[in-house]
Amino acid sequence: MKKILMILCSLVSLAKAQEVINLYPDTIPNATDKDQVLLEKNIPKLFVYTPAEGAAKNIAVLVIPGGGYAHIAMDHEGHAVAQELVRNGYSAYVLQYRLPSPNIMRDKSIGPLQDAQRAVQLIRTSNPQLKKVGVIGFSAGGHLASTLVTKFKKEYISNPSHVSLRPDFAGLIYPVISMQNDVTHKGSKINLIGENPSEELVQLFSSDLQVSPEVCPVFFVHAKDDKSVPIENSYRMMAALDKVHVPNTIYVFEQGGHGFGLINKTSEKKWFDAFLSWMSTLN
């Protein structure tokens, strides 16, 4: 009973520490006025989790849940992940990004990326003492994280002070990487770049084709039996990173399918522990 009470107290303290921030206090970039009701339901936000003062590592992680760019799995790929990061001394920011839609965006392909870049910008400007700012993304959120990782040189948002938009490290968890038909997740592709995108757009949003030597180190997690997002997505990104000598590693499950979040019920092994160990080795 005492242990249960301690756990409950811990969860309550985490809930009290949470803060919600609108990414854009004034004008949302790339927005249209076609559907104000839909726009109001898609206000991009950051949910902030801060560790206890004595436990803080001065490292922040932006958490990007998945959902095929059709919805956002905020709980098991967002808040639950943030709480685990906080328990281990990391600050965590869960991103509720705009879902791509021509009704609320002039260019739906860049809307989520704008929100991810703005999140990094806001985290850095609000916390100048941070040593590092990383990102962890799941499924389509992994795709968004991978575009954040590879497209940091191009500013899709207003950034007059040129705050660095480059993450210092990344975790890509069963990520959508490629937009090419033989490997992509069809729903994510259609929702982000349309049913009949140009070849230029396919290449632009296939993150394995956008890698440069300046990309940050990456940690992958994927199950071999993932039928929704084939493990080939991770393998392609790894090959691209290897080609330009960017450090990367992968935690492979034989089973588990897709969307398991923190816990793969088919295995006793915990990938998140491996991720934390990997983060601790980064310079």
KASULHU-V25424 format. One record per residue. N is the residue number from 1. RES is the residue in one small letter. PSI is psi in degrees with one decimal (* if undefined). BURIAL is b if it has 16 or more other C-alpha atoms within 10 Angstrom, else e. D_LAST is the distance of its C-alpha to the last C-alpha in Angstrom with 2 decimals. Layout:
n:N res:RES psi:PSI burial:BURIAL d_last:D_LAST
n:N res:RES psi:PSI burial:BURIAL d_last:D_LAST
//
This chain:
n:1 res:m psi:-41.8 burial:e d_last:41.39
n:2 res:k psi:-40.7 burial:e d_last:39.24
n:3 res:k psi:-40.8 burial:e d_last:36.10
n:4 res:i psi:-43.0 burial:e d_last:37.17
n:5 res:l psi:-38.7 burial:e d_last:37.73
n:6 res:m psi:-41.3 burial:e d_last:34.29
n:7 res:i psi:-43.4 burial:e d_last:32.76
n:8 res:l psi:-41.5 burial:e d_last:35.07
n:9 res:c psi:-38.5 burial:e d_last:34.20
n:10 res:s psi:-43.1 burial:e d_last:30.50
n:11 res:l psi:-38.9 burial:e d_last:31.25
n:12 res:v psi:-42.1 burial:e d_last:33.49
n:13 res:s psi:-35.4 burial:e d_last:30.92
n:14 res:l psi:-42.4 burial:b d_last:28.45
n:15 res:a psi:-39.1 burial:e d_last:31.27
n:16 res:k psi:-31.4 burial:e d_last:32.07
n:17 res:a psi:-13.5 burial:e d_last:28.54
n:18 res:q psi:139.2 burial:e d_last:28.65
n:19 res:e psi:146.4 burial:e d_last:29.38
n:20 res:v psi:128.2 burial:e d_last:30.46
n:21 res:i psi:130.6 burial:e d_last:29.89
n:22 res:n psi:130.9 burial:e d_last:31.71
n:23 res:l psi:-36.6 burial:b d_last:29.43
n:24 res:y psi:100.7 burial:e d_last:32.27
n:25 res:p psi:-21.8 burial:e d_last:34.56
n:26 res:d psi:-102.1 burial:e d_last:36.95
n:27 res:t psi:131.3 burial:e d_last:37.30
n:28 res:i psi:124.1 burial:b d_last:35.48
n:29 res:p psi:150.7 burial:e d_last:34.68
n:30 res:n psi:17.0 burial:e d_last:36.36
n:31 res:a psi:147.7 burial:b d_last:38.79
n:32 res:t psi:173.8 burial:e d_last:42.46
n:33 res:d psi:23.6 burial:e d_last:45.37
n:34 res:k psi:-38.6 burial:e d_last:46.82
n:35 res:d psi:88.3 burial:e d_last:46.11
n:36 res:q psi:-33.6 burial:e d_last:45.34
n:37 res:v psi:-46.7 burial:e d_last:45.64
n:38 res:l psi:-38.3 burial:e d_last:43.00
n:39 res:l psi:-42.6 burial:b d_last:40.77
n:40 res:e psi:-27.2 burial:e d_last:41.10
n:41 res:k psi:-10.0 burial:e d_last:39.99
n:42 res:n psi:33.3 burial:e d_last:36.85
n:43 res:i psi:118.2 burial:e d_last:35.51
n:44 res:p psi:136.9 burial:b d_last:31.69
n:45 res:k psi:160.9 burial:b d_last:29.99
n:46 res:l psi:130.0 burial:b d_last:26.82
n:47 res:f psi:118.5 burial:b d_last:27.10
n:48 res:v psi:129.6 burial:b d_last:24.87
n:49 res:y psi:125.8 burial:b d_last:23.71
n:50 res:t psi:131.6 burial:b d_last:22.34
n:51 res:p psi:166.0 burial:b d_last:21.40
n:52 res:a psi:145.5 burial:b d_last:23.33
n:53 res:e psi:-43.3 burial:e d_last:22.44
n:54 res:g psi:-18.9 burial:e d_last:21.57
n:55 res:a psi:-7.3 burial:e d_last:19.32
n:56 res:a psi:135.8 burial:b d_last:17.27
n:57 res:k psi:-1.1 burial:b d_last:13.46
n:58 res:n psi:34.2 burial:b d_last:13.66
n:59 res:i psi:131.6 burial:b d_last:12.09
n:60 res:a psi:148.5 burial:b d_last:14.77
n:61 res:v psi:124.0 burial:b d_last:15.68
n:62 res:l psi:123.3 burial:b d_last:18.62
n:63 res:v psi:123.8 burial:b d_last:20.88
n:64 res:i psi:103.8 burial:b d_last:23.32
n:65 res:p psi:161.3 burial:b d_last:26.21
n:66 res:g psi:-162.6 burial:b d_last:28.36
n:67 res:g psi:18.1 burial:b d_last:32.11
n:68 res:g psi:19.5 burial:b d_last:33.04
n:69 res:y psi:20.1 burial:b d_last:33.10
n:70 res:a psi:-30.0 burial:b d_last:36.35
n:71 res:h psi:179.1 burial:e d_last:35.22
n:72 res:i psi:122.5 burial:b d_last:32.07
n:73 res:a psi:70.5 burial:b d_last:31.31
n:74 res:m psi:-29.1 burial:b d_last:30.18
n:75 res:d psi:-70.9 burial:e d_last:30.66
n:76 res:h psi:-18.4 burial:b d_last:29.19
n:77 res:e psi:5.4 burial:b d_last:26.49
n:78 res:g psi:-83.6 burial:b d_last:25.92
n:79 res:h psi:-40.2 burial:b d_last:26.94
n:80 res:a psi:-38.3 burial:e d_last:26.56
n:81 res:v psi:-43.3 burial:b d_last:22.92
n:82 res:a psi:-41.7 burial:b d_last:22.30
n:83 res:q psi:-37.8 burial:b d_last:24.04
n:84 res:e psi:-39.1 burial:e d_last:21.90
n:85 res:l psi:-44.3 burial:b d_last:18.69
n:86 res:v psi:-40.6 burial:b d_last:20.44
n:87 res:r psi:-23.4 burial:b d_last:21.55
n:88 res:n psi:14.7 burial:e d_last:18.00
n:89 res:g psi:5.4 burial:b d_last:17.13
n:90 res:y psi:143.2 burial:b d_last:15.85
n:91 res:s psi:144.4 burial:b d_last:17.98
n:92 res:a psi:142.0 burial:b d_last:19.58
n:93 res:y psi:113.4 burial:b d_last:21.75
n:94 res:v psi:125.8 burial:b d_last:24.20
n:95 res:l psi:120.2 burial:b d_last:25.56
n:96 res:q psi:97.6 burial:b d_last:29.27
n:97 res:y psi:161.5 burial:b d_last:29.61
n:98 res:r psi:135.5 burial:b d_last:32.89
n:99 res:l psi:133.9 burial:b d_last:34.38
n:100 res:p psi:126.0 burial:b d_last:35.45
n:101 res:s psi:131.9 burial:b d_last:39.15
n:102 res:p psi:-13.9 burial:b d_last:41.52
n:103 res:n psi:-25.3 burial:b d_last:43.39
n:104 res:i psi:-1.4 burial:b d_last:40.72
n:105 res:m psi:140.1 burial:b d_last:38.70
n:106 res:r psi:-36.9 burial:b d_last:39.92
n:107 res:d psi:100.6 burial:b d_last:37.26
n:108 res:k psi:-20.9 burial:b d_last:36.13
n:109 res:s psi:-27.1 burial:b d_last:33.55
n:110 res:i psi:-5.4 burial:b d_last:31.21
n:111 res:g psi:-53.7 burial:b d_last:31.96
n:112 res:p psi:-38.2 burial:b d_last:29.20
n:113 res:l psi:-37.9 burial:b d_last:26.60
n:114 res:q psi:-43.1 burial:b d_last:27.87
n:115 res:d psi:-37.9 burial:b d_last:27.33
n:116 res:a psi:-42.7 burial:b d_last:23.74
n:117 res:q psi:-41.0 burial:b d_last:22.98
n:118 res:r psi:-36.8 burial:b d_last:24.92
n:119 res:a psi:-46.4 burial:b d_last:22.99
n:120 res:v psi:-44.3 burial:b d_last:19.62
n:121 res:q psi:-45.8 burial:b d_last:21.56
n:122 res:l psi:-41.6 burial:b d_last:23.14
n:123 res:i psi:-45.0 burial:b d_last:20.10
n:124 res:r psi:-42.8 burial:b d_last:18.42
n:125 res:t psi:-29.8 burial:e d_last:21.74
n:126 res:s psi:-19.5 burial:e d_last:22.69
n:127 res:n psi:70.1 burial:e d_last:19.54
n:128 res:p psi:-14.5 burial:e d_last:18.33
n:129 res:q psi:-8.3 burial:e d_last:16.51
n:130 res:l psi:136.6 burial:e d_last:13.91
n:131 res:k psi:-39.2 burial:e d_last:10.25
n:132 res:k psi:153.4 burial:b d_last:9.81
n:133 res:v psi:116.7 burial:b d_last:12.68
n:134 res:g psi:-177.6 burial:b d_last:12.76
n:135 res:v psi:145.7 burial:b d_last:15.96
n:136 res:i psi:128.5 burial:b d_last:17.83
n:137 res:g psi:148.8 burial:b d_last:21.25
n:138 res:f psi:130.3 burial:b d_last:24.19
n:139 res:s psi:-120.4 burial:b d_last:26.90
n:140 res:a psi:-29.3 burial:b d_last:28.11
n:141 res:g psi:-28.3 burial:b d_last:25.41
n:142 res:g psi:-35.3 burial:b d_last:23.06
n:143 res:h psi:-44.9 burial:b d_last:24.92
n:144 res:l psi:-41.4 burial:b d_last:24.51
n:145 res:a psi:-39.1 burial:b d_last:20.74
n:146 res:s psi:-32.6 burial:b d_last:20.74
n:147 res:t psi:-35.3 burial:b d_last:22.87
n:148 res:l psi:-40.6 burial:b d_last:20.60
n:149 res:v psi:-38.3 burial:b d_last:17.69
n:150 res:t psi:-20.7 burial:b d_last:19.99
n:151 res:k psi:24.4 burial:b d_last:22.27
n:152 res:f psi:-19.8 burial:b d_last:20.10
n:153 res:k psi:-25.0 burial:e d_last:21.82
n:154 res:k psi:123.5 burial:e d_last:25.17
n:155 res:e psi:111.1 burial:b d_last:25.93
n:156 res:y psi:1.6 burial:b d_last:28.34
n:157 res:i psi:167.7 burial:b d_last:28.74
n:158 res:s psi:125.6 burial:e d_last:29.80
n:159 res:n psi:63.1 burial:e d_last:26.86
n:160 res:p psi:-29.5 burial:e d_last:28.60
n:161 res:s psi:-0.9 burial:e d_last:25.71
n:162 res:h psi:46.9 burial:e d_last:23.44
n:163 res:v psi:136.6 burial:e d_last:20.75
n:164 res:s psi:125.8 burial:b d_last:17.79
n:165 res:l psi:6.2 burial:b d_last:18.62
n:166 res:r psi:120.3 burial:b d_last:15.61
n:167 res:p psi:150.6 burial:b d_last:13.59
n:168 res:d psi:-20.4 burial:b d_last:9.78
n:169 res:f psi:164.0 burial:b d_last:10.30
n:170 res:a psi:141.2 burial:b d_last:13.70
n:171 res:g psi:121.4 burial:b d_last:15.88
n:172 res:l psi:109.4 burial:b d_last:19.22
n:173 res:i psi:118.0 burial:b d_last:21.82
n:174 res:y psi:58.3 burial:b d_last:25.04
n:175 res:p psi:146.0 burial:b d_last:24.60
n:176 res:v psi:125.7 burial:b d_last:27.31
n:177 res:i psi:-50.2 burial:b d_last:25.93
n:178 res:s psi:147.5 burial:b d_last:29.04
n:179 res:m psi:5.0 burial:b d_last:32.18
n:180 res:q psi:140.5 burial:b d_last:34.24
n:181 res:n psi:-31.7 burial:e d_last:37.18
n:182 res:d psi:-8.9 burial:e d_last:36.63
n:183 res:v psi:-18.9 burial:b d_last:33.31
n:184 res:t psi:169.0 burial:b d_last:32.84
n:185 res:h psi:114.9 burial:b d_last:33.79
n:186 res:k psi:-45.0 burial:b d_last:37.08
n:187 res:g psi:-43.2 burial:b d_last:37.18
n:188 res:s psi:-42.1 burial:b d_last:33.78
n:189 res:k psi:-50.3 burial:b d_last:34.80
n:190 res:i psi:-44.3 burial:b d_last:38.22
n:191 res:n psi:-33.4 burial:b d_last:37.04
n:192 res:l psi:-48.3 burial:b d_last:34.43
n:193 res:i psi:4.6 burial:b d_last:36.14
n:194 res:g psi:169.1 burial:b d_last:39.67
n:195 res:e psi:-32.2 burial:e d_last:41.98
n:196 res:n psi:64.6 burial:e d_last:42.65
n:197 res:p psi:156.7 burial:e d_last:39.69
n:198 res:s psi:159.5 burial:e d_last:39.77
n:199 res:e psi:-32.5 burial:e d_last:37.89
n:200 res:e psi:-41.5 burial:e d_last:35.88
n:201 res:l psi:-38.4 burial:e d_last:34.78
n:202 res:v psi:-46.3 burial:b d_last:33.98
n:203 res:q psi:-38.6 burial:e d_last:31.68
n:204 res:l psi:-33.2 burial:b d_last:30.10
n:205 res:f psi:15.1 burial:b d_last:29.10
n:206 res:s psi:103.0 burial:b d_last:28.20
n:207 res:s psi:-26.7 burial:b d_last:24.42
n:208 res:d psi:-20.4 burial:b d_last:24.25
n:209 res:l psi:2.6 burial:b d_last:26.38
n:210 res:q psi:11.6 burial:b d_last:24.20
n:211 res:v psi:140.2 burial:b d_last:20.91
n:212 res:s psi:165.0 burial:b d_last:19.56
n:213 res:p psi:-16.4 burial:e d_last:16.83
n:214 res:e psi:-3.9 burial:e d_last:15.08
n:215 res:v psi:146.2 burial:b d_last:14.71
n:216 res:c psi:163.3 burial:b d_last:11.46
n:217 res:p psi:147.1 burial:b d_last:10.46
n:218 res:v psi:139.0 burial:b d_last:13.35
n:219 res:f psi:124.7 burial:b d_last:14.68
n:220 res:f psi:149.9 burial:b d_last:18.48
n:221 res:v psi:131.1 burial:b d_last:21.25
n:222 res:h psi:149.1 burial:b d_last:24.83
n:223 res:a psi:140.2 burial:b d_last:28.16
n:224 res:k psi:-26.4 burial:b d_last:30.31
n:225 res:d psi:20.3 burial:e d_last:33.40
n:226 res:d psi:109.7 burial:b d_last:32.18
n:227 res:k psi:-18.6 burial:e d_last:35.31
n:228 res:s psi:-47.6 burial:b d_last:34.36
n:229 res:v psi:97.2 burial:b d_last:31.17
n:230 res:p psi:145.7 burial:b d_last:31.17
n:231 res:i psi:-17.3 burial:b d_last:28.10
n:232 res:e psi:-28.7 burial:b d_last:28.73
n:233 res:n psi:-49.7 burial:b d_last:26.90
n:234 res:s psi:-42.5 burial:b d_last:23.56
n:235 res:y psi:-39.5 burial:b d_last:24.53
n:236 res:r psi:-41.7 burial:b d_last:25.37
n:237 res:m psi:-39.9 burial:b d_last:22.09
n:238 res:m psi:-42.6 burial:b d_last:20.25
n:239 res:a psi:-40.1 burial:e d_last:22.62
n:240 res:a psi:-40.0 burial:b d_last:22.00
n:241 res:l psi:-41.5 burial:b d_last:18.21
n:242 res:d psi:-38.2 burial:e d_last:18.89
n:243 res:k psi:-31.1 burial:e d_last:21.35
n:244 res:v psi:14.7 burial:e d_last:18.93
n:245 res:h psi:38.9 burial:e d_last:16.12
n:246 res:v psi:125.8 burial:b d_last:13.73
n:247 res:p psi:135.6 burial:e d_last:11.85
n:248 res:n psi:157.2 burial:b d_last:13.88
n:249 res:t psi:161.3 burial:e d_last:15.64
n:250 res:i psi:141.4 burial:b d_last:18.79
n:251 res:y psi:108.9 burial:e d_last:20.47
n:252 res:v psi:132.1 burial:e d_last:24.16
n:253 res:f psi:141.0 burial:b d_last:27.15
n:254 res:e psi:-37.7 burial:e d_last:30.57
n:255 res:q psi:171.9 burial:e d_last:32.21
n:256 res:g psi:-18.5 burial:b d_last:31.58
n:257 res:g psi:-136.7 burial:b d_last:32.66
n:258 res:h psi:146.3 burial:b d_last:31.19
n:259 res:g psi:25.9 burial:b d_last:30.19
n:260 res:f psi:-9.7 burial:b d_last:29.53
n:261 res:g psi:-137.1 burial:b d_last:26.81
n:262 res:l psi:-31.6 burial:b d_last:25.03
n:263 res:i psi:117.4 burial:e d_last:27.64
n:264 res:n psi:106.9 burial:b d_last:28.99
n:265 res:k psi:-11.7 burial:e d_last:32.38
n:266 res:t psi:-4.6 burial:e d_last:33.05
n:267 res:s psi:148.5 burial:e d_last:30.39
n:268 res:e psi:-12.3 burial:e d_last:29.48
n:269 res:k psi:142.9 burial:e d_last:25.84
n:270 res:k psi:109.2 burial:e d_last:23.49
n:271 res:w psi:-29.6 burial:b d_last:20.94
n:272 res:f psi:-34.9 burial:b d_last:19.36
n:273 res:d psi:-40.0 burial:e d_last:18.45
n:274 res:a psi:-37.4 burial:e d_last:16.70
n:275 res:f psi:-43.8 burial:b d_last:14.86
n:276 res:l psi:-41.8 burial:e d_last:13.76
n:277 res:s psi:-41.3 burial:e d_last:12.66
n:278 res:w psi:-43.5 burial:e d_last:10.69
n:279 res:m psi:-36.7 burial:b d_last:8.92
n:280 res:s psi:-17.6 burial:e d_last:8.21
n:281 res:t psi:-10.2 burial:e d_last:6.47
n:282 res:l psi:139.8 burial:e d_last:3.79
n:283 res:n psi:* burial:e d_last:0.00
//
